[in-house]
Amino acid sequence: MARRVVQLTVPCICFFLLAASGAGHKYEAMFSFGDSLSDTGNICVNKSATAQLLLTVAQPPYGMSYFGHPTCRCSDGRLVVDFLAQELGLPLLPPSKLTGGTDFRKGANMAILGGTALDFSFLKSIGLGYPIWNNGAMNVQIQWFRDLLPSICGSPQGHGCREYLAKSLFLFGPFGGNDYNAMLFFGFTVDQARNYTPMMVDNIASGVEQLIELGAVDIVVPGPLPVGCFAVYLTMIPSTNPADYDEYGCLKPLNSLSLYQNSLLRSRLAGLQARYGASAKIMYADYYTHVDQMVRNPARFGFGSPAMTTCCGAGGGKYNYEFEARCGMKGATACVDPSRHESWDGVHLTEAVNRMIADGWLRGPYCHPPILQ
């Protein structure tokens, strides 16, 4: 079943580059790393590495809005990485774990649901060995990429490969959300999780440098979202203290954790940019501000439902979210018009939100500097 679904994840769809002022050149390929916000099917191809409970994303109504069937994407349709690829005239990125002669010369996607910033061995060493963490950590994804390079452009050390990578766009992240999930859902306090944030940011910065050393030039590095506004956290780790909630119903301690990581990440990326100068373009992509504005004023962005209400699920209650009645499970249904919702399944965003985010990264103001500049 999973194999059949994954084979449908790479439809033969290609859009020509749209003209845009400031577009320096057309990218010849695109490579993506990250977690479920960017995974275009690796979790299904690599299913033996994880628990069956994650494969609800291979069931309807996932994929209903664009593909018409599940594609192992965590949305009703396309993800940010899909919109970026289409806008840049590239095909939708195939999962890197696909075999059987898949052509990766126009790009590949290493992202996988459950991907972490910290290595699995480290998470296990601090007591977080739960099987949801599928050994798709950031450094593992970089190794997957290294393993692909000989079949794409020859020796990674060769001039031809470096020249090819210099004409490719890299989407690196976000990373960190699943590290926090592993901690917060299994007993850590927010303050305890915060102690690991500098280590996570160090790892992300190291990953960016590894890509630059291979020949990458243009790298987009997204930060975390305002996770305190998502149904999964509001339902599974609520607070008994009313002061922990802001005026929009979001958990302030969790959003503060995201803001802390964003602050450290921006600082580290600025340092890397200063170090590499004109030889690299490191772009910080601001998920947080854009989504936060959508939460504060849904109607401004065309959404007709409360920001935290989940479109797909069978949980009922305030947010239509329950872990044992998630989207893709028996009895779960989707709202009539997902484009009027921000939250797809309580954890991930709808295609409508992903489209807006991609545009904000391509042209600004939510990417610094914008991709098309």
C-alpha angles and dihedrals in degrees: 000000000000092000091054092050094048092052087062094054095088108056115180095255123140130168125198119243111273115229112254131169111251095024100143097193144333114270114235093207143000131217125194134197129179144075139299092315087070106021110123096183113316092117090062096043090046094041095133088069095062144041121281089237089077094059094078083101087071090063132080138297088039109103095021099130102056114002096037091224139049115287099175089260115134096235143062088261140336127008128221090264090055093053091047092052094048093047091051093051095252131128120255106278116258118224109263092228092064113113135188102083100312111176110234098171092108092046146292139225120232095173116118135185108262094023114159138201092225123062117261091238090059094047088050090050090060093048101268104118097133110149094240087081097082104193090261094123121153096265091048090053091051088053090051087054093049089050091055097049100080091058092046107041109353126248112013087223093052125104092238093056094048091048090051094049090048087062094049131089118231124205107196112188154271093243127174104052094097092044087059091044091054090051103039098042092049105048111289119126121230089254091052091050090049090061089068096048096091090052091050092050090047089054092049091049089049089052091053090052091050090056092047090051089054090053106271114148108170112051127170113202115189123201127218126287128242090273092177087076096057123102095230092063096037089054103037102037106024122164126237089209112087089203089068091070125076125218091274094053097256124138106252097202091057093047089049088055090054091047090051092053091045091052093050092044095051090049093050093047091050088053092050091049091052090049097050098033116177093356091076139032108208111188122195109212113207109215092159102061096044096048091042089057090050090052092050096048113016094168092059089063095042099261118140101190133068109278097242097046110110118231096205125042147076099236101104116190125098097323103023089240132125125154093226092047101044130153109286093031125111111285095019117130135182130236116259095250115025090183088073092057133074099199117059104183104355092267105049138043131253123252089253091061092043090055092054092046092051091051090049090054096045097049105011165221093134099052123063103237103007117244092241096055 
